[in-house]
Amino acid sequence: MSKSAAGFFVLALLSGILHLALVQDAMVTLPLIACGIFSALFVLALIAGRKFKFDPVLR
């Protein structure tokens, strides 16, 4: 997992926990929206990390 993917994962977790801690009923809040955005960026960072692999052998 790349550093950016790990960062987006942590941000998604923190914003999700913040939403659950602040709101008791089911409503859309800014932390919930941020959680969705960070989750999507996490998945994109995972996909991008799989496509670009480092090849230490220079040919």
N, CA and C atoms as an extended XYZ file, in Angstrom:
177
Properties=species:S:1:pos:R:3:atomname:S:1:resname:S:1:resid:I:1 pbc="F F F"
N         0.861       -1.170        0.000 N   MET     1
C         0.000        0.000        0.000 CA  MET     1
C         0.906        1.230        0.000 C   MET     1
N         0.601        2.167       -0.859 N   SER     2
C         1.405        3.376       -0.945 CA  SER     2
C         1.107        4.320        0.209 C   SER     2
N         1.949        5.329        0.338 N   LYS     3
C         1.763        6.301        1.419 CA  LYS     3
C         0.476        7.099        1.233 C   LYS     3
N         0.164        7.441       -0.005 N   SER     4
C        -1.063        8.201       -0.250 CA  SER     4
C        -2.303        7.360        0.040 C   SER     4
N        -2.258        6.071       -0.312 N   ALA     5
C        -3.388        5.192       -0.020 CA  ALA     5
C        -3.572        5.029        1.482 C   ALA     5
N        -2.477        4.893        2.205 N   ALA     6
C        -2.568        4.772        3.659 CA  ALA     6
C        -3.112        6.060        4.277 C   ALA     6
N        -2.695        7.196        3.742 N   GLY     7
C        -3.198        8.478        4.242 CA  GLY     7
C        -4.688        8.640        4.005 C   GLY     7
N        -5.151        8.287        2.812 N   PHE     8
C        -6.583        8.380        2.522 CA  PHE     8
C        -7.388        7.403        3.372 C   PHE     8
N        -6.819        6.232        3.655 N   PHE     9
C        -7.499        5.257        4.501 CA  PHE     9
C        -7.680        5.796        5.923 C   PHE     9
N        -6.624        6.394        6.454 N   VAL    10
C        -6.701        6.964        7.804 CA  VAL    10
C        -7.698        8.121        7.844 C   VAL    10
N        -7.669        8.979        6.825 N   LEU    11
C        -8.610       10.101        6.781 CA  LEU    11
C       -10.058        9.615        6.679 C   LEU    11
N       -10.286        8.572        5.887 N   ALA    12
C       -11.639        8.013        5.771 CA  ALA    12
C       -12.107        7.435        7.099 C   ALA    12
N       -11.225        6.734        7.782 N   LEU    13
C       -11.592        6.177        9.083 CA  LEU    13
C       -11.895        7.277       10.100 C   LEU    13
N       -11.033        8.288       10.154 N   LEU    14
C       -11.231        9.360       11.125 CA  LEU    14
C       -12.516       10.140       10.863 C   LEU    14
N       -12.808       10.435        9.605 N   SER    15
C       -14.035       11.174        9.312 CA  SER    15
C       -15.271       10.306        9.552 C   SER    15
N       -15.183        9.012        9.302 N   GLY    16
C       -16.297        8.120        9.608 CA  GLY    16
C       -16.555        8.014       11.101 C   GLY    16
N       -15.488        7.910       11.874 N   ILE    17
C       -15.631        7.858       13.331 CA  ILE    17
C       -16.178        9.173       13.864 C   ILE    17
N       -15.717       10.287       13.299 N   LEU    18
C       -16.226       11.596       13.718 CA  LEU    18
C       -17.717       11.720       13.435 C   LEU    18
N       -18.155       11.237       12.284 N   HIS    19
C       -19.586       11.277       11.957 CA  HIS    19
C       -20.390       10.439       12.951 C   HIS    19
N       -19.901        9.247       13.248 N   LEU    20
C       -20.619        8.377       14.183 CA  LEU    20
C       -20.633        8.952       15.600 C   LEU    20
N       -19.579        9.685       15.964 N   ALA    21
C       -19.511       10.255       17.304 CA  ALA    21
C       -20.410       11.488       17.445 C   ALA    21
N       -20.582       12.240       16.359 N   LEU    22
C       -21.353       13.483       16.439 CA  LEU    22
C       -22.846       13.291       16.242 C   LEU    22
N       -23.236       12.386       15.355 N   VAL    23
C       -24.634       12.273       14.947 CA  VAL    23
C       -25.204       10.941       15.422 C   VAL    23
N       -26.333       10.996       16.106 N   GLN    24
C       -26.972        9.782       16.585 CA  GLN    24
C       -28.016        9.245       15.605 C   GLN    24
N       -28.650       10.128       14.837 N   ASP    25
C       -29.644        9.663       13.863 CA  ASP    25
C       -29.024        9.656       12.461 C   ASP    25
N       -29.759        9.140       11.505 N   ALA    26
C       -29.239        8.985       10.147 CA  ALA    26
C       -29.466       10.261        9.347 C   ALA    26
N       -28.431       11.065        9.263 N   MET    27
C       -28.485       12.248        8.414 CA  MET    27
C       -27.122       12.469        7.774 C   MET    27
N       -27.115       13.149        6.658 N   VAL    28
C       -25.878       13.374        5.922 CA  VAL    28
C       -25.186       14.606        6.503 C   VAL    28
N       -23.955       14.418        6.932 N   THR    29
C       -23.174       15.511        7.480 CA  THR    29
C       -21.885       15.675        6.681 C   THR    29
N       -21.172       16.737        6.960 N   LEU    30
C       -19.907       16.987        6.271 CA  LEU    30
C       -18.880       15.877        6.511 C   LEU    30
N       -18.728       15.352        7.741 N   PRO    31
C       -17.784       14.231        7.904 CA  PRO    31
C       -18.173       12.985        7.120 C   PRO    31
N       -19.452       12.740        6.941 N   LEU    32
C       -19.892       11.580        6.158 CA  LEU    32
C       -19.569       11.770        4.677 C   LEU    32
N       -19.759       12.965        4.178 N   ILE    33
C       -19.397       13.264        2.789 CA  ILE    33
C       -17.892       13.140        2.595 C   ILE    33
N       -17.122       13.660        3.559 N   ALA    34
C       -15.667       13.553        3.493 CA  ALA    34
C       -15.228       12.096        3.542 C   ALA    34
N       -15.904       11.285        4.332 N   CYS    35
C       -15.583        9.861        4.414 CA  CYS    35
C       -15.777        9.188        3.052 C   CYS    35
N       -16.843        9.517        2.364 N   GLY    36
C       -17.081        8.956        1.036 CA  GLY    36
C       -16.038        9.383        0.029 C   GLY    36
N       -15.657       10.650        0.077 N   ILE    37
C       -14.645       11.161       -0.853 CA  ILE    37
C       -13.294       10.513       -0.575 C   ILE    37
N       -12.898       10.448        0.703 N   PHE    38
C       -11.615        9.840        1.043 CA  PHE    38
C       -11.598        8.350        0.732 C   PHE    38
N       -12.724        7.683        0.862 N   SER    39
C       -12.793        6.260        0.518 CA  SER    39
C       -12.610        6.056       -0.981 C   SER    39
N       -13.230        6.911       -1.772 N   ALA    40
C       -13.067        6.809       -3.227 CA  ALA    40
C       -11.617        7.098       -3.632 C   ALA    40
N       -11.003        8.101       -2.998 N   LEU    41
C        -9.605        8.405       -3.297 CA  LEU    41
C        -8.678        7.278       -2.842 C   LEU    41
N        -9.036        6.608       -1.753 N   PHE    42
C        -8.264        5.452       -1.282 CA  PHE    42
C        -8.287        4.332       -2.318 C   PHE    42
N        -9.454        4.043       -2.856 N   VAL    43
C        -9.561        2.991       -3.872 CA  VAL    43
C        -8.789        3.373       -5.132 C   VAL    43
N        -8.885        4.629       -5.535 N   LEU    44
C        -8.129        5.081       -6.712 CA  LEU    44
C        -6.623        5.007       -6.475 C   LEU    44
N        -6.177        5.342       -5.268 N   ALA    45
C        -4.751        5.254       -4.961 CA  ALA    45
C        -4.278        3.803       -4.959 C   ALA    45
N        -5.132        2.886       -4.512 N   LEU    46
C        -4.766        1.470       -4.575 CA  LEU    46
C        -4.646        0.989       -6.016 C   LEU    46
N        -5.569        1.424       -6.851 N   ILE    47
C        -5.534        1.022       -8.260 CA  ILE    47
C        -4.308        1.619       -8.952 C   ILE    47
N        -4.027        2.882       -8.689 N   ALA    48
C        -2.867        3.528       -9.305 CA  ALA    48
C        -1.568        2.897       -8.813 C   ALA    48
N        -1.536        2.477       -7.573 N   GLY    49
C        -0.340        1.841       -7.038 CA  GLY    49
C        -0.060        0.489       -7.662 C   GLY    49
N        -1.086       -0.186       -8.131 N   ARG    50
C        -0.892       -1.488       -8.767 CA  ARG    50
C        -0.393       -1.354      -10.198 C   ARG    50
N        -0.717       -0.259      -10.872 N   LYS    51
C        -0.335       -0.109      -12.269 CA  LYS    51
C         1.124        0.332      -12.423 C   LYS    51
N         1.616        1.143      -11.496 N   PHE    52
C         2.965        1.666      -11.597 CA  PHE    52
C         3.868        0.903      -10.629 C   PHE    52
N         4.581       -0.064      -11.162 N   LYS    53
C         5.474       -0.865      -10.328 CA  LYS    53
C         6.911       -0.447      -10.603 C   LYS    53
N         7.707       -0.505       -9.578 N   PHE    54
C         9.096       -0.123       -9.693 CA  PHE    54
C         9.911       -1.322      -10.170 C   PHE    54
N        10.688       -1.129      -11.222 N   ASP    55
C        11.550       -2.188      -11.756 CA  ASP    55
C        12.996       -1.799      -11.471 C   ASP    55
N        13.630       -2.452      -10.518 N   PRO    56
C        15.000       -2.057      -10.163 CA  PRO    56
C        16.042       -2.415      -11.210 C   PRO    56
N        15.699       -3.295      -12.131 N   VAL    57
C        16.642       -3.704      -13.169 CA  VAL    57
C        16.508       -2.764      -14.360 C   VAL    57
N        17.536       -1.991      -14.623 N   LEU    58
C        17.515       -1.082      -15.776 CA  LEU    58
C        18.059       -1.819      -16.991 C   LEU    58
N        17.261       -1.856      -18.036 N   ARG    59
C        17.669       -2.596      -19.242 CA  ARG    59
C        18.004       -1.677      -20.356 C   ARG    59
